[in-house]
Amino acid sequence: MDTPPNDLDARALGRAAPAKGLAREACPYAEGTEARTLWLSGYDEALASGETPVTGGLAKHPVDGSAR
C-alpha cells in the first residue's frame, strides 16, 4: 500500500493527503477544530519531508498525484 487507509487519525490523514492528490486548502475539517489543526500540521509535515504540494483542491489524477 502506498498511503495509509482513510480511517487513521487526523494528523496521519493530513500527512497522507499530498500523496493522495489533496491540496492544503482541501482540508476536510471545520475551521477552529482540533482535527483541522492536526490535519494541517500533518500536511505541513509531509511537505517538510519532501512530498510535492498539490494546488487547487484536488489533483486531476489523485491516484498517481500527477496533474497531466
FENQUI-V441400 format. One record per backbone hydrogen bond with DSSP energy under -1.0 kcal/mol. CO is the residue of the C=O (numbers start at 1). NH is the residue of the N-H. E is the energy in kcal/mol with one decimal. If there is no record, write none. Layout:
co=CO nh=NH e=E
co=CO nh=NH e=E
This chain:
co=9 nh=13 e=-2.3
co=10 nh=14 e=-2.3
co=11 nh=15 e=-2.3
co=12 nh=16 e=-1.7
co=13 nh=17 e=-1.1
co=16 nh=20 e=-1.2
co=17 nh=22 e=-2.5
co=18 nh=21 e=-1.3
co=21 nh=59 e=-2.7
co=23 nh=26 e=-1.8
co=24 nh=27 e=-1.3
co=30 nh=33 e=-1.7
co=33 nh=37 e=-1.8
co=34 nh=38 e=-2.6
co=35 nh=39 e=-2.7
co=36 nh=40 e=-2.8
co=37 nh=41 e=-2.0
co=38 nh=42 e=-2.3
co=39 nh=43 e=-2.5
co=40 nh=44 e=-2.6
co=41 nh=45 e=-2.1
co=42 nh=46 e=-2.0
co=43 nh=47 e=-2.1
co=44 nh=48 e=-2.3
co=45 nh=49 e=-1.4
co=46 nh=51 e=-2.3
co=47 nh=50 e=-1.6
co=56 nh=58 e=-1.3
co=57 nh=23 e=-3.4
co=61 nh=65 e=-1.5
co=66 nh=61 e=-1.3
